Amino acid sequence: MDDLEQITSLVQLKEMYRNKLPNHVGLILDGNRRWIKQQGLVDTLKGHKAGYKTLRKILYPFFEAGVTYLSIYALSSENIRKRSAKEVKYLFKLLLTGIEDVLKEPLIHEKRVQVKVIGRLHELPEDIQHAIEHMNQATAHYNGCFINVCINYDGQEEIVDAVKSIVSKGLPVEKINKQVLKEHLYTNKFPEADYIIRTGMDDGARISGFLVWDSSYAEYRFRNELWPEYNEKMLLEDLIEYVKRNRRKGK
């Protein structure tokens, strides 16, 4: 582990510690509105745009570092319920921009990145649902790397929906176990989360309902920096921190 202090790039980290790096990372993108206020701007909506630009920049460094699965907490159910109609409308517009960018991004197709939006999608406006379905289908056959974008998502609601699905199928009680429940989650194609990184945590350490089922043995990393500030240097720090930890997972 002494070699970790000498590592200066994600590629170098991957070469030296490939087997110790996380396979599935969850990202909680917090701090967009606070960041834009720090820039002296009143329009907090511009903070979300800055956060989106940061997300686009950091996706491929994650995959270059050897991460295969990435789950992104982009818009929670609580956000949609509690934010103003103007802000939610802007976030939906940003989502549509993101979908368009995925469809025309050459690297998505070259690297065969499967991108999927998950959550209570049936509650979203119809135009948003159609755009999401189009994107989900466009990359469904890719198997290079995988991204789940969580929209109108809540981890407890995910479990509730899984239970409802199981009950609707009439499965006998003795057939219901952890594996069956996992198969009915939105994240049924993803392995459990290894590492969850949250930015903007200057007042505690919370995951706010993110990947409730899949994070039971995850490691956590809480950063004070706000999401638009996140960069490749911070990612390297976070992955080095993960490698240093001893994941016993109940052993």
C-alpha positions in Angstrom: 0.0 0.0 0.0 3.0 2.3 0.3 3.0 2.5 -3.5 -0.3 4.3 -3.3 1.4 7.5 -2.2 3.4 7.5 -5.5 0.4 7.2 -7.8 -0.4 10.3 -9.8 -2.9 9.1 -12.4 -6.0 6.9 -12.8 -4.3 4.7 -15.4 -1.4 4.1 -13.0 -3.8 3.2 -10.2 -5.7 0.8 -12.5 -2.4 -0.9 -13.6 -1.2 -1.4 -10.0 -4.5 -2.1 -8.1 -6.9 -3.4 -10.8 -8.3 -6.2 -8.5 -8.9 -3.8 -5.6 -10.8 -1.1 -7.4 -14.7 -0.9 -7.1 -16.7 -2.5 -9.8 -19.9 -0.5 -9.1 -19.7 3.1 -7.9 -22.7 5.2 -6.9 -22.6 9.0 -7.3 -24.7 11.4 -5.4 -24.4 14.8 -7.1 -25.0 17.4 -4.4 -24.3 21.1 -4.3 -25.2 22.5 -7.7 -27.3 25.4 -6.3 -24.9 26.2 -3.5 -22.0 26.3 -6.0 -23.7 28.8 -8.3 -24.5 31.1 -5.3 -20.8 31.0 -4.4 -20.1 32.3 -7.9 -22.3 35.4 -7.1 -25.1 34.4 -9.4 -28.8 34.6 -8.4 -30.1 32.1 -11.0 -29.6 28.8 -9.2 -30.8 26.9 -12.3 -27.4 27.6 -13.9 -25.9 25.5 -11.1 -27.6 22.4 -12.5 -26.1 23.2 -16.0 -22.7 23.4 -14.4 -23.3 20.1 -12.6 -24.2 18.5 -15.9 -21.0 19.7 -17.5 -19.0 18.2 -14.6 -20.8 14.9 -15.0 -20.0 14.7 -18.7 -16.3 15.4 -18.0 -16.0 12.8 -15.3 -17.8 9.8 -16.8 -15.0 8.5 -18.9 -12.3 8.9 -16.2 -14.4 6.5 -14.1 -14.3 3.9 -16.8 -10.7 4.5 -17.5 -10.0 3.7 -13.9 -11.6 0.3 -14.3 -15.1 1.0 -12.9 -17.6 -1.0 -14.9 -20.9 0.1 -13.4 -21.9 3.6 -12.5 -25.2 4.7 -10.8 -25.9 8.4 -10.7 -28.4 10.0 -8.4 -29.5 12.8 -10.7 -33.1 13.6 -9.5 -34.8 12.1 -6.5 -38.6 11.8 -6.1 -38.3 14.2 -3.2 -36.6 16.8 -5.5 -39.5 16.6 -7.9 -42.1 17.0 -5.0 -40.4 19.8 -3.2 -38.6 21.9 -5.8 -40.5 24.7 -7.6 -42.3 23.9 -10.9 -39.9 26.2 -12.7 -36.8 24.3 -11.4 -38.3 20.9 -12.1 -39.2 22.0 -15.7 -35.6 23.1 -16.1 -34.3 19.8 -14.8 -36.5 17.9 -17.2 -35.2 20.1 -20.1 -31.6 19.3 -19.0 -32.5 15.6 -18.9 -33.7 15.8 -22.5 -30.5 17.5 -23.5 -28.6 14.7 -21.8 -30.5 12.1 -23.7 -29.7 13.8 -27.0 -26.1 14.1 -26.0 -25.9 10.3 -25.2 -27.5 9.4 -28.6 -25.0 11.5 -30.6 -21.9 10.9 -28.5 -19.5 8.8 -30.6 -17.7 7.4 -27.5 -20.9 6.0 -26.1 -21.1 3.8 -29.2 -17.4 3.2 -29.7 -17.0 2.0 -26.0 -20.4 0.3 -26.1 -21.7 2.0 -23.0 -25.2 1.0 -22.0 -27.1 4.0 -20.5 -30.3 3.4 -18.8 -32.6 5.8 -16.8 -34.3 4.1 -13.8 -36.9 5.2 -11.3 -40.7 5.7 -11.3 -40.6 6.7 -14.9 -44.4 6.3 -15.4 -44.9 9.4 -13.2 -42.9 11.6 -15.6 -44.4 13.7 -18.4 -45.1 11.7 -21.5 -42.5 13.4 -23.7 -39.8 12.6 -21.1 -41.0 9.0 -20.9 -40.7 8.6 -24.7 -37.3 10.1 -24.8 -36.0 7.9 -22.0 -37.5 4.8 -23.7 -35.8 5.7 -26.9 -32.4 6.1 -25.3 -32.8 3.0 -23.1 -33.5 0.9 -26.3 -30.7 2.6 -28.3 -28.0 1.4 -26.0 -29.6 -1.7 -24.6 -27.4 -4.1 -26.6 -24.2 -2.5 -25.4 -22.1 -4.4 -22.8 -18.8 -2.5 -22.5 -19.7 -0.3 -19.5 -23.0 0.5 -17.8 -24.6 3.7 -16.5 -27.8 3.9 -14.5 -29.2 7.4 -14.2 -31.7 7.6 -11.3 -34.6 10.0 -12.1 -37.7 10.3 -9.9 -36.0 7.7 -7.8 -36.2 6.8 -4.1 -34.5 3.6 -2.8 -37.4 2.8 -0.4 -39.9 3.2 -3.3 -37.8 0.9 -5.4 -38.1 -1.8 -2.8 -41.9 -1.2 -2.5 -42.3 -1.5 -6.3 -40.2 -4.7 -6.2 -42.5 -6.2 -3.6 -45.6 -5.1 -5.5 -44.2 -6.8 -8.6 -43.5 -10.0 -6.7 -47.0 -10.1 -5.1 -48.6 -9.4 -8.5 -47.0 -12.6 -9.8 -48.4 -14.7 -7.0 -45.1 -16.1 -5.9 -45.5 -18.4 -2.9 -43.9 -17.1 0.3 -41.3 -19.9 0.5 -40.0 -18.9 -3.0 -39.3 -15.3 -2.0 -35.7 -14.6 -0.9 -33.0 -11.9 -1.4 -32.3 -13.0 -5.0 -35.9 -12.8 -6.0 -36.3 -9.3 -4.6 -33.1 -8.2 -6.3 -34.5 -9.5 -9.6 -37.4 -7.2 -9.3 -35.5 -4.0 -8.4 -34.8 -1.3 -11.0 -31.2 -2.2 -10.6 -31.7 -5.9 -11.3 -28.9 -6.0 -14.0 -26.4 -4.3 -11.7 -24.2 -5.9 -9.0 -24.4 -4.5 -5.5 -22.7 -1.2 -5.0 -19.1 -1.2 -3.8 -18.5 2.5 -3.2 -20.8 5.5 -2.9 -19.4 9.0 -3.3 -21.4 12.0 -2.2 -20.4 15.6 -2.7 -21.6 18.7 -0.9 -21.7 17.1 2.6 -20.7 19.9 4.9 -23.5 19.2 7.4 -23.5 15.4 8.0 -23.2 12.1 6.2 -26.3 10.9 4.4 -27.3 8.9 1.3 -30.8 10.3 1.1 -32.5 7.0 0.0 -29.9 6.2 -2.7 -29.5 2.4 -3.6 -31.0 1.4 -0.2 -30.9 -2.3 -1.1 -27.7 -2.4 -3.1 -25.6 -0.4 -0.7 -25.9 -2.7 2.3 -22.1 -3.5 2.2 -20.9 -0.4 0.3 -18.1 1.8 1.4 -18.9 5.5 1.6 -17.0 8.7 0.8 -18.4 12.1 1.8 -16.8 15.2 0.4 -17.3 18.8 1.4 -16.7 20.0 -2.2 -19.7 20.8 -4.2 -20.5 18.7 -7.3 -19.5 21.3 -10.0 -16.1 21.3 -8.4 -15.6 17.6 -8.7 -12.7 16.6 -11.0 -10.3 13.9 -12.0 -7.9 14.7 -9.1 -10.7 14.2 -6.6 -11.7 11.0 -8.3 -8.2 9.7 -8.0 -8.2 10.6 -4.3 -11.5 8.8 -3.8 -10.4 5.6 -5.5 -7.1 5.6 -3.6 -9.1 5.9 -0.4 -11.2 3.0 -1.4 -8.2 0.8 -2.2 -6.8 1.6 1.3 -9.9 0.3 3.1 -10.3 -3.3 4.3 -13.7 -4.5 3.1 -14.6 -7.4 5.4 -18.3 -7.5 4.3 -19.3 -9.3 7.5 -16.4 -11.7 7.6 
